Amino acid sequence: MLNKKLSNVRMLKLSSWCTAILDGKQVRVRVRHLGRGKFQVIEDESGTNNQKIIDASDIIHCDK
């Protein structure tokens, strides 16, 4: 239980908020870089695209 909680905290620290195009709509998402131009959506504003894998070309802008 504690390890799972720590991994969730670590995942949030290693992620960033970005603006991306998903299903033809511009959406604000929190992503984590997986490598080789792939990103995993951790959460988004609508809550419908969680755990989806997206390509770097789908990302428009990332916040610091």
PyMOL Python script that loads the backbone (N, CA, C, O; Angstrom):
from pymol import cmd

cmd.read_pdbstr("""\
ATOM      1  N   MET A   1       0.825  -1.189   0.000  1.00  0.00           N
ATOM      2  CA  MET A   1       0.000   0.000   0.000  1.00  0.00           C
ATOM      3  C   MET A   1       0.866   1.248   0.000  1.00  0.00           C
ATOM      4  O   MET A   1       0.610   2.183  -0.758  1.00  0.00           O
ATOM      5  N   LEU A   2       1.893   1.268   0.848  1.00  0.00           N
ATOM      6  CA  LEU A   2       2.768   2.429   0.936  1.00  0.00           C
ATOM      7  C   LEU A   2       3.554   2.617  -0.358  1.00  0.00           C
ATOM      8  O   LEU A   2       3.729   3.746  -0.816  1.00  0.00           O
ATOM      9  N   ASN A   3       4.033   1.513  -0.955  1.00  0.00           N
ATOM     10  CA  ASN A   3       4.776   1.610  -2.212  1.00  0.00           C
ATOM     11  C   ASN A   3       3.909   2.157  -3.328  1.00  0.00           C
ATOM     12  O   ASN A   3       4.380   2.939  -4.154  1.00  0.00           O
ATOM     13  N   LYS A   4       2.639   1.751  -3.363  1.00  0.00           N
ATOM     14  CA  LYS A   4       1.730   2.247  -4.392  1.00  0.00           C
ATOM     15  C   LYS A   4       1.499   3.743  -4.216  1.00  0.00           C
ATOM     16  O   LYS A   4       1.440   4.484  -5.198  1.00  0.00           O
ATOM     17  N   LYS A   5       1.367   4.188  -2.969  1.00  0.00           N
ATOM     18  CA  LYS A   5       1.164   5.609  -2.703  1.00  0.00           C
ATOM     19  C   LYS A   5       2.402   6.404  -3.101  1.00  0.00           C
ATOM     20  O   LYS A   5       2.282   7.487  -3.675  1.00  0.00           O
ATOM     21  N   LEU A   6       3.585   5.882  -2.805  1.00  0.00           N
ATOM     22  CA  LEU A   6       4.824   6.554  -3.181  1.00  0.00           C
ATOM     23  C   LEU A   6       4.989   6.607  -4.690  1.00  0.00           C
ATOM     24  O   LEU A   6       5.455   7.614  -5.221  1.00  0.00           O
ATOM     25  N   SER A   7       4.617   5.546  -5.389  1.00  0.00           N
ATOM     26  CA  SER A   7       4.745   5.551  -6.841  1.00  0.00           C
ATOM     27  C   SER A   7       3.778   6.548  -7.467  1.00  0.00           C
ATOM     28  O   SER A   7       4.107   7.154  -8.487  1.00  0.00           O
ATOM     29  N   ASN A   8       2.592   6.736  -6.886  1.00  0.00           N
ATOM     30  CA  ASN A   8       1.655   7.736  -7.390  1.00  0.00           C
ATOM     31  C   ASN A   8       2.212   9.137  -7.209  1.00  0.00           C
ATOM     32  O   ASN A   8       2.076   9.977  -8.099  1.00  0.00           O
ATOM     33  N   VAL A   9       2.833   9.399  -6.074  1.00  0.00           N
ATOM     34  CA  VAL A   9       3.440  10.708  -5.823  1.00  0.00           C
ATOM     35  C   VAL A   9       4.590  10.938  -6.796  1.00  0.00           C
ATOM     36  O   VAL A   9       4.725  12.029  -7.348  1.00  0.00           O
ATOM     37  N   ARG A  10       5.408   9.935  -7.007  1.00  0.00           N
ATOM     38  CA  ARG A  10       6.533  10.040  -7.928  1.00  0.00           C
ATOM     39  C   ARG A  10       6.039  10.287  -9.355  1.00  0.00           C
ATOM     40  O   ARG A  10       6.629  11.079 -10.090  1.00  0.00           O
ATOM     41  N   MET A  11       4.951   9.607  -9.746  1.00  0.00           N
ATOM     42  CA  MET A  11       4.410   9.781 -11.081  1.00  0.00           C
ATOM     43  C   MET A  11       3.914  11.215 -11.282  1.00  0.00           C
ATOM     44  O   MET A  11       4.103  11.791 -12.353  1.00  0.00           O
ATOM     45  N   LEU A  12       3.284  11.787 -10.265  1.00  0.00           N
ATOM     46  CA  LEU A  12       2.808  13.160 -10.372  1.00  0.00           C
ATOM     47  C   LEU A  12       3.967  14.149 -10.449  1.00  0.00           C
ATOM     48  O   LEU A  12       3.867  15.170 -11.131  1.00  0.00           O
ATOM     49  N   LYS A  13       5.062  13.853  -9.756  1.00  0.00           N
ATOM     50  CA  LYS A  13       6.228  14.739  -9.818  1.00  0.00           C
ATOM     51  C   LYS A  13       6.914  14.677 -11.174  1.00  0.00           C
ATOM     52  O   LYS A  13       7.476  15.675 -11.624  1.00  0.00           O
ATOM     53  N   LEU A  14       6.878  13.531 -11.829  1.00  0.00           N
ATOM     54  CA  LEU A  14       7.547  13.359 -13.113  1.00  0.00           C
ATOM     55  C   LEU A  14       6.655  13.694 -14.299  1.00  0.00           C
ATOM     56  O   LEU A  14       7.058  13.498 -15.446  1.00  0.00           O
ATOM     57  N   SER A  15       5.466  14.189 -14.049  1.00  0.00           N
ATOM     58  CA  SER A  15       4.540  14.513 -15.125  1.00  0.00           C
ATOM     59  C   SER A  15       4.396  16.022 -15.261  1.00  0.00           C
ATOM     60  O   SER A  15       4.819  16.780 -14.388  1.00  0.00           O
ATOM     61  N   SER A  16       3.794  16.445 -16.365  1.00  0.00           N
ATOM     62  CA  SER A  16       3.559  17.874 -16.568  1.00  0.00           C
ATOM     63  C   SER A  16       2.240  18.071 -17.309  1.00  0.00           C
ATOM     64  O   SER A  16       1.764  17.181 -18.013  1.00  0.00           O
ATOM     65  N   TRP A  17       1.663  19.255 -17.135  1.00  0.00           N
ATOM     66  CA  TRP A  17       0.420  19.607 -17.815  1.00  0.00           C
ATOM     67  C   TRP A  17       0.745  20.088 -19.221  1.00  0.00           C
ATOM     68  O   TRP A  17       1.641  20.910 -19.414  1.00  0.00           O
ATOM     69  N   CYS A  18       0.015  19.573 -20.199  1.00  0.00           N
ATOM     70  CA  CYS A  18       0.225  19.932 -21.597  1.00  0.00           C
ATOM     71  C   CYS A  18      -1.115  20.182 -22.271  1.00  0.00           C
ATOM     72  O   CYS A  18      -2.166  19.757 -21.789  1.00  0.00           O
ATOM     73  N   THR A  19      -1.050  20.875 -23.388  1.00  0.00           N
ATOM     74  CA  THR A  19      -2.207  21.024 -24.259  1.00  0.00           C
ATOM     75  C   THR A  19      -1.991  20.065 -25.417  1.00  0.00           C
ATOM     76  O   THR A  19      -0.957  20.111 -26.084  1.00  0.00           O
ATOM     77  N   ALA A  20      -2.966  19.197 -25.655  1.00  0.00           N
ATOM     78  CA  ALA A  20      -2.832  18.189 -26.702  1.00  0.00           C
ATOM     79  C   ALA A  20      -4.128  18.095 -27.499  1.00  0.00           C
ATOM     80  O   ALA A  20      -5.181  18.560 -27.063  1.00  0.00           O
ATOM     81  N   ILE A  21      -4.026  17.485 -28.668  1.00  0.00           N
ATOM     82  CA  ILE A  21      -5.205  17.237 -29.487  1.00  0.00           C
ATOM     83  C   ILE A  21      -5.563  15.762 -29.338  1.00  0.00           C
ATOM     84  O   ILE A  21      -4.801  14.881 -29.739  1.00  0.00           O
ATOM     85  N   LEU A  22      -6.730  15.507 -28.757  1.00  0.00           N
ATOM     86  CA  LEU A  22      -7.231  14.144 -28.576  1.00  0.00           C
ATOM     87  C   LEU A  22      -8.619  14.053 -29.191  1.00  0.00           C
ATOM     88  O   LEU A  22      -9.509  14.834 -28.856  1.00  0.00           O
ATOM     89  N   ASP A  23      -8.794  13.108 -30.080  1.00  0.00           N
ATOM     90  CA  ASP A  23     -10.078  12.893 -30.750  1.00  0.00           C
ATOM     91  C   ASP A  23     -10.569  14.159 -31.443  1.00  0.00           C
ATOM     92  O   ASP A  23     -11.769  14.437 -31.450  1.00  0.00           O
ATOM     93  N   GLY A  24      -9.650  14.927 -32.025  1.00  0.00           N
ATOM     94  CA  GLY A  24     -10.006  16.132 -32.761  1.00  0.00           C
ATOM     95  C   GLY A  24     -10.316  17.346 -31.908  1.00  0.00           C
ATOM     96  O   GLY A  24     -10.724  18.382 -32.433  1.00  0.00           O
ATOM     97  N   LYS A  25     -10.129  17.236 -30.597  1.00  0.00           N
ATOM     98  CA  LYS A  25     -10.405  18.351 -29.691  1.00  0.00           C
ATOM     99  C   LYS A  25      -9.134  18.739 -28.953  1.00  0.00           C
ATOM    100  O   LYS A  25      -8.297  17.890 -28.646  1.00  0.00           O
ATOM    101  N   GLN A  26      -8.998  20.028 -28.673  1.00  0.00           N
ATOM    102  CA  GLN A  26      -7.868  20.518 -27.896  1.00  0.00           C
ATOM    103  C   GLN A  26      -8.193  20.345 -26.416  1.00  0.00           C
ATOM    104  O   GLN A  26      -9.173  20.900 -25.920  1.00  0.00           O
ATOM    105  N   VAL A  27      -7.362  19.570 -25.712  1.00  0.00           N
ATOM    106  CA  VAL A  27      -7.627  19.197 -24.325  1.00  0.00           C
ATOM    107  C   VAL A  27      -6.371  19.450 -23.492  1.00  0.00           C
ATOM    108  O   VAL A  27      -5.251  19.285 -23.975  1.00  0.00           O
ATOM    109  N   ARG A  28      -6.567  19.846 -22.256  1.00  0.00           N
ATOM    110  CA  ARG A  28      -5.453  20.013 -21.310  1.00  0.00           C
ATOM    111  C   ARG A  28      -5.288  18.696 -20.553  1.00  0.00           C
ATOM    112  O   ARG A  28      -6.221  18.221 -19.904  1.00  0.00           O
ATOM    113  N   VAL A  29      -4.087  18.110 -20.643  1.00  0.00           N
ATOM    114  CA  VAL A  29      -3.824  16.794 -20.060  1.00  0.00           C
ATOM    115  C   VAL A  29      -2.549  16.820 -19.231  1.00  0.00           C
ATOM    116  O   VAL A  29      -1.661  17.642 -19.457  1.00  0.00           O
ATOM    117  N   ARG A  30      -2.470  15.911 -18.271  1.00  0.00           N
ATOM    118  CA  ARG A  30      -1.225  15.683 -17.523  1.00  0.00           C
ATOM    119  C   ARG A  30      -0.616  14.422 -18.116  1.00  0.00           C
ATOM    120  O   ARG A  30      -1.251  13.368 -18.142  1.00  0.00           O
ATOM    121  N   VAL A  31       0.631  14.539 -18.597  1.00  0.00           N
ATOM    122  CA  VAL A  31       1.274  13.415 -19.269  1.00  0.00           C
ATOM    123  C   VAL A  31       2.594  13.053 -18.599  1.00  0.00           C
ATOM    124  O   VAL A  31       3.216  13.857 -17.904  1.00  0.00           O
ATOM    125  N   ARG A  32       2.988  11.814 -18.839  1.00  0.00           N
ATOM    126  CA  ARG A  32       4.280  11.296 -18.383  1.00  0.00           C
ATOM    127  C   ARG A  32       4.996  10.745 -19.607  1.00  0.00           C
ATOM    128  O   ARG A  32       4.405  10.001 -20.389  1.00  0.00           O
ATOM    129  N   HIS A  33       6.267  11.106 -19.777  1.00  0.00           N
ATOM    130  CA  HIS A  33       7.038  10.667 -20.935  1.00  0.00           C
ATOM    131  C   HIS A  33       7.436   9.204 -20.779  1.00  0.00           C
ATOM    132  O   HIS A  33       7.982   8.809 -19.748  1.00  0.00           O
ATOM    133  N   LEU A  34       7.161   8.407 -21.799  1.00  0.00           N
ATOM    134  CA  LEU A  34       7.502   6.988 -21.773  1.00  0.00           C
ATOM    135  C   LEU A  34       8.780   6.693 -22.547  1.00  0.00           C
ATOM    136  O   LEU A  34       9.410   5.657 -22.335  1.00  0.00           O
ATOM    137  N   GLY A  35       9.161   7.591 -23.437  1.00  0.00           N
ATOM    138  CA  GLY A  35      10.343   7.378 -24.270  1.00  0.00           C
ATOM    139  C   GLY A  35       9.959   7.204 -25.721  1.00  0.00           C
ATOM    140  O   GLY A  35       8.844   6.790 -26.037  1.00  0.00           O
ATOM    141  N   ARG A  36      10.899   7.525 -26.607  1.00  0.00           N
ATOM    142  CA  ARG A  36      10.716   7.384 -28.052  1.00  0.00           C
ATOM    143  C   ARG A  36       9.470   8.098 -28.577  1.00  0.00           C
ATOM    144  O   ARG A  36       8.777   7.581 -29.453  1.00  0.00           O
ATOM    145  N   GLY A  37       9.189   9.288 -28.039  1.00  0.00           N
ATOM    146  CA  GLY A  37       8.082  10.103 -28.545  1.00  0.00           C
ATOM    147  C   GLY A  37       6.705   9.674 -28.097  1.00  0.00           C
ATOM    148  O   GLY A  37       5.708  10.117 -28.668  1.00  0.00           O
ATOM    149  N   LYS A  38       6.623   8.827 -27.094  1.00  0.00           N
ATOM    150  CA  LYS A  38       5.333   8.368 -26.571  1.00  0.00           C
ATOM    151  C   LYS A  38       5.092   8.957 -25.187  1.00  0.00           C
ATOM    152  O   LYS A  38       6.014   9.076 -24.381  1.00  0.00           O
ATOM    153  N   PHE A  39       3.844   9.322 -24.925  1.00  0.00           N
ATOM    154  CA  PHE A  39       3.446   9.896 -23.648  1.00  0.00           C
ATOM    155  C   PHE A  39       2.208   9.179 -23.138  1.00  0.00           C
ATOM    156  O   PHE A  39       1.346   8.788 -23.925  1.00  0.00           O
ATOM    157  N   GLN A  40       2.117   9.007 -21.837  1.00  0.00           N
ATOM    158  CA  GLN A  40       0.946   8.395 -21.213  1.00  0.00           C
ATOM    159  C   GLN A  40       0.138   9.498 -20.541  1.00  0.00           C
ATOM    160  O   GLN A  40       0.675  10.288 -19.764  1.00  0.00           O
ATOM    161  N   VAL A  41      -1.158   9.546 -20.847  1.00  0.00           N
ATOM    162  CA  VAL A  41      -2.044  10.515 -20.218  1.00  0.00           C
ATOM    163  C   VAL A  41      -2.368  10.005 -18.820  1.00  0.00           C
ATOM    164  O   VAL A  41      -2.934   8.923 -18.665  1.00  0.00           O
ATOM    165  N   ILE A  42      -2.010  10.781 -17.805  1.00  0.00           N
ATOM    166  CA  ILE A  42      -2.299  10.411 -16.420  1.00  0.00           C
ATOM    167  C   ILE A  42      -3.686  10.899 -16.031  1.00  0.00           C
ATOM    168  O   ILE A  42      -4.456  10.175 -15.401  1.00  0.00           O
ATOM    169  N   GLU A  43      -3.999  12.142 -16.413  1.00  0.00           N
ATOM    170  CA  GLU A  43      -5.330  12.686 -16.170  1.00  0.00           C
ATOM    171  C   GLU A  43      -5.581  13.806 -17.162  1.00  0.00           C
ATOM    172  O   GLU A  43      -4.646  14.372 -17.727  1.00  0.00           O
ATOM    173  N   ASP A  44      -6.855  14.119 -17.368  1.00  0.00           N
ATOM    174  CA  ASP A  44      -7.211  15.252 -18.206  1.00  0.00           C
ATOM    175  C   ASP A  44      -8.402  15.970 -17.592  1.00  0.00           C
ATOM    176  O   ASP A  44      -8.994  15.501 -16.619  1.00  0.00           O
ATOM    177  N   GLU A  45      -8.743  17.104 -18.170  1.00  0.00           N
ATOM    178  CA  GLU A  45      -9.809  17.916 -17.596  1.00  0.00           C
ATOM    179  C   GLU A  45     -11.163  17.226 -17.645  1.00  0.00           C
ATOM    180  O   GLU A  45     -11.983  17.407 -16.745  1.00  0.00           O
ATOM    181  N   SER A  46     -11.407  16.438 -18.682  1.00  0.00           N
ATOM    182  CA  SER A  46     -12.709  15.776 -18.798  1.00  0.00           C
ATOM    183  C   SER A  46     -12.744  14.418 -18.103  1.00  0.00           C
ATOM    184  O   SER A  46     -13.823  13.912 -17.795  1.00  0.00           O
ATOM    185  N   GLY A  47     -11.581  13.823 -17.853  1.00  0.00           N
ATOM    186  CA  GLY A  47     -11.526  12.536 -17.165  1.00  0.00           C
ATOM    187  C   GLY A  47     -11.829  11.345 -18.042  1.00  0.00           C
ATOM    188  O   GLY A  47     -12.085  10.257 -17.528  1.00  0.00           O
ATOM    189  N   THR A  48     -11.806  11.519 -19.368  1.00  0.00           N
ATOM    190  CA  THR A  48     -12.171  10.424 -20.262  1.00  0.00           C
ATOM    191  C   THR A  48     -10.982   9.734 -20.917  1.00  0.00           C
ATOM    192  O   THR A  48     -11.131   8.631 -21.441  1.00  0.00           O
ATOM    193  N   ASN A  49      -9.818  10.350 -20.901  1.00  0.00           N
ATOM    194  CA  ASN A  49      -8.666   9.802 -21.626  1.00  0.00           C
ATOM    195  C   ASN A  49      -7.574   9.271 -20.714  1.00  0.00           C
ATOM    196  O   ASN A  49      -6.417   9.206 -21.129  1.00  0.00           O
ATOM    197  N   ASN A  50      -7.895   8.893 -19.502  1.00  0.00           N
ATOM    198  CA  ASN A  50      -6.893   8.407 -18.557  1.00  0.00           C
ATOM    199  C   ASN A  50      -6.240   7.134 -19.062  1.00  0.00           C
ATOM    200  O   ASN A  50      -6.904   6.254 -19.608  1.00  0.00           O
ATOM    201  N   GLN A  51      -4.918   7.047 -18.870  1.00  0.00           N
ATOM    202  CA  GLN A  51      -4.079   5.904 -19.241  1.00  0.00           C
ATOM    203  C   GLN A  51      -3.938   5.721 -20.750  1.00  0.00           C
ATOM    204  O   GLN A  51      -3.423   4.691 -21.185  1.00  0.00           O
ATOM    205  N   LYS A  52      -4.369   6.665 -21.550  1.00  0.00           N
ATOM    206  CA  LYS A  52      -4.237   6.582 -22.999  1.00  0.00           C
ATOM    207  C   LYS A  52      -2.798   6.919 -23.385  1.00  0.00           C
ATOM    208  O   LYS A  52      -2.196   7.812 -22.789  1.00  0.00           O
ATOM    209  N   ILE A  53      -2.241   6.221 -24.369  1.00  0.00           N
ATOM    210  CA  ILE A  53      -0.901   6.489 -24.873  1.00  0.00           C
ATOM    211  C   ILE A  53      -1.045   7.377 -26.110  1.00  0.00           C
ATOM    212  O   ILE A  53      -1.773   7.042 -27.045  1.00  0.00           O
ATOM    213  N   ILE A  54      -0.335   8.524 -26.104  1.00  0.00           N
ATOM    214  CA  ILE A  54      -0.402   9.436 -27.240  1.00  0.00           C
ATOM    215  C   ILE A  54       0.997   9.673 -27.792  1.00  0.00           C
ATOM    216  O   ILE A  54       1.998   9.428 -27.119  1.00  0.00           O
ATOM    217  N   ASP A  55       1.043  10.148 -29.013  1.00  0.00           N
ATOM    218  CA  ASP A  55       2.295  10.424 -29.696  1.00  0.00           C
ATOM    219  C   ASP A  55       2.714  11.868 -29.444  1.00  0.00           C
ATOM    220  O   ASP A  55       1.876  12.711 -29.128  1.00  0.00           O
ATOM    221  N   ALA A  56       3.997  12.154 -29.582  1.00  0.00           N
ATOM    222  CA  ALA A  56       4.501  13.510 -29.353  1.00  0.00           C
ATOM    223  C   ALA A  56       3.895  14.511 -30.329  1.00  0.00           C
ATOM    224  O   ALA A  56       3.785  15.693 -30.004  1.00  0.00           O
ATOM    225  N   SER A  57       3.503  14.064 -31.506  1.00  0.00           N
ATOM    226  CA  SER A  57       2.912  14.979 -32.482  1.00  0.00           C
ATOM    227  C   SER A  57       1.526  15.459 -32.061  1.00  0.00           C
ATOM    228  O   SER A  57       1.026  16.440 -32.611  1.00  0.00           O
ATOM    229  N   ASP A  58       0.895  14.789 -31.098  1.00  0.00           N
ATOM    230  CA  ASP A  58      -0.414  15.210 -30.590  1.00  0.00           C
ATOM    231  C   ASP A  58      -0.301  16.337 -29.572  1.00  0.00           C
ATOM    232  O   ASP A  58      -1.298  16.990 -29.267  1.00  0.00           O
ATOM    233  N   ILE A  59       0.894  16.576 -29.043  1.00  0.00           N
ATOM    234  CA  ILE A  59       1.088  17.588 -28.004  1.00  0.00           C
ATOM    235  C   ILE A  59       1.442  18.919 -28.654  1.00  0.00           C
ATOM    236  O   ILE A  59       2.346  19.004 -29.484  1.00  0.00           O
ATOM    237  N   ILE A  60       0.702  19.962 -28.253  1.00  0.00           N
ATOM    238  CA  ILE A  60       0.912  21.300 -28.799  1.00  0.00           C
ATOM    239  C   ILE A  60       1.885  22.087 -27.934  1.00  0.00           C
ATOM    240  O   ILE A  60       2.837  22.679 -28.444  1.00  0.00           O
ATOM    241  N   HIS A  61       1.649  22.095 -26.623  1.00  0.00           N
ATOM    242  CA  HIS A  61       2.444  22.928 -25.716  1.00  0.00           C
ATOM    243  C   HIS A  61       2.436  22.298 -24.330  1.00  0.00           C
ATOM    244  O   HIS A  61       1.418  21.755 -23.900  1.00  0.00           O
ATOM    245  N   CYS A  62       3.567  22.367 -23.627  1.00  0.00           N
ATOM    246  CA  CYS A  62       3.641  21.883 -22.245  1.00  0.00           C
ATOM    247  C   CYS A  62       4.028  23.023 -21.318  1.00  0.00           C
ATOM    248  O   CYS A  62       4.858  23.865 -21.661  1.00  0.00           O
ATOM    249  N   ASP A  63       3.414  23.041 -20.133  1.00  0.00           N
ATOM    250  CA  ASP A  63       3.739  24.029 -19.114  1.00  0.00           C
ATOM    251  C   ASP A  63       4.938  23.546 -18.322  1.00  0.00           C
ATOM    252  O   ASP A  63       5.240  22.353 -18.288  1.00  0.00           O
ATOM    253  N   LYS A  64       5.604  24.471 -17.696  1.00  0.00           N
ATOM    254  CA  LYS A  64       6.765  24.125 -16.896  1.00  0.00           C
ATOM    255  C   LYS A  64       6.380  23.647 -15.532  1.00  0.00           C
ATOM    256  O   LYS A  64       7.249  23.313 -14.726  1.00  0.00           O
TER     257      LYS A  64
END
""", "prot")
cmd.dss("prot")
cmd.show_as("cartoon", "prot")
cmd.util.cbc("prot")
cmd.orient("prot")
